[in-house]
């Protein structure tokens, strides 16, 4: 089973991405974060297999999240 973390401050965009993921990976586990700090905490607790991050989000942009994880 694949685990995904969607990082986006738009609830509508997150829901759309989740539907797309589930159409391809019906057994996927999907977590969501609305800002960079929340995403970093979630990754620290349970690293996802795949991270989908918006580049323009509050507190830490998508590039900064990836840099912090790396």
N, C-alpha and C positions, 0 to 999 in steps of 0.2 A: 504494500500500500504506500503510495506517495503522500508526502505531507507538503502542503503549500502554505506560505505566508503572504497574504495580500496586504500591502501597505499603501493606503490611499485615504485621503481625507474626504473623498466623495463616496457616500454610501451607495449611490446609484452605480457608480463605476465598479465598486467592490462587488456588488451583487451580480453585475453583468459578468465580471471576470470569474466569479465563483460558478455561475451557470455554465460558462464555457468550459471551465476546468472539469466540472462534473459530467459534462457531456462526453468528454474524452476519457476521463478517469473516474468512473462512477463510484469507486470505493475510496476516493481521495479524502484525506482529512485536511480541512481548510481552516486556517486561523486568520484573523484580521487585526490590523493595527491602523490607527488613524493618524499617527505622527511618528517621527523618527525615534524618539526616546522609547515609546511603547514598543516599536519594532525591535530595537536593540535589546530591550529586556526580554521580549519573547524569544528572540534568537538565542540569547544567553541561557534561557531556561530549557528550551527544546528546539534545537536547530532544525529548520525545515529542509526538505530535500530541494525545494525550489522556492525562491524569493521573488516576488513580483512587486517592485516598488515604483511608485510615482516619483518623478524627479522633483516636483514642486509640492512639497508637503511641509507642515509646520515643524518647528524645532530642529529638524535635521533633514536635509534633502536626501533624495535617493542615492546620490553619489557618496554623501557622507556616511550613510548607513552602511553601504558596501565597504567603504574604507575602514570603518570602525570594526566591522565583522572580520575583515581580512587581517 
